[in-house]
Amino acid sequence: MDAKESPQWVEWNDRLGELSFEWVVAKSTDLVVETIDTLRHEALLKGYIETNTPFLLCGPPGSGKTMTLLSTLRKLGN
């Protein structure tokens, strides 16, 4: 950039271009990226389920409650 030129703002969306994505895949509850947190949550839930201890999952919509529970239940079924 020349000293005489002033910087210009560029919209983030203009830099990204066209995005093509299958939203059905993103909403699938059978796809879980294992992180230390998801593994900890599954271990905790597994302990509750195996000992018949009641538990309540709470959190805002989209925080992963159903995904985590279903993933844990699938693993217990194997």
N, C-alpha and C positions, 0 to 999 in steps of 0.2 A: 504494500500500500504506500502510496506516495504521501509525503507530508502534507500536501495540499488537499488530499482526499479525506473526506470524513467517513467514518464507518457507517454502514447501512444495516438496519435490522432486516432479518430474513425470517419469515414465518417458518416455524418448525415443520408444519405439514407440507410446505413447499419443498423442503429438503428431503422428506421421506419418499415422496412419489406415491404411486399406486400400491395399495396393500391388498393382497388377496389372502383370505383366511377362512377356513371352515369352522364356523362357530359351534357346530354340532360336536366336533372333537373337543373343543375347549370346555364344554359343559358336561363332558363325560366324567362320571365319578369313579371309573375304574382305572384312571390314569393318575398316579400319584408320584411326584418326584420325591424320592427319599432324601430327606435332610435330617440333621440331628434332631430337629424339632418334631418332624413327623414320626420318626422312630421312637422318640420319647413318649409322644402322645399315644401311639399304638401300644407301647409296652404298658403304659398306665391303664388304658382301656382294657387290654387283655387281662390284666390282673383283676380288675373289677368284674369282668365277665366270668372268668374262671372261678372266682370265689362267690359268685352270685351276690355281689355287693351292688346295691342301687347307686346310680350316678345320674347326674344331670349335666348335659352339655349346654353351655350358654355362650352367647356372643352375637355380634351383629350379623345381619344377612351377608352371606358370601365369605364368611371367615373360615369355612372348611369343616364345620361340625359334621354334616352329613357325609362328606367325602372321607373324613378320617374314620368315622364309625363304620361305614360300609367297607372301607379298605381293611380295617381290623377284622371285621366279621368274615370277609373273604379269606383272609390268611388263616383264621381259626378253622375254617372249613376244609382246609387242605390236609 
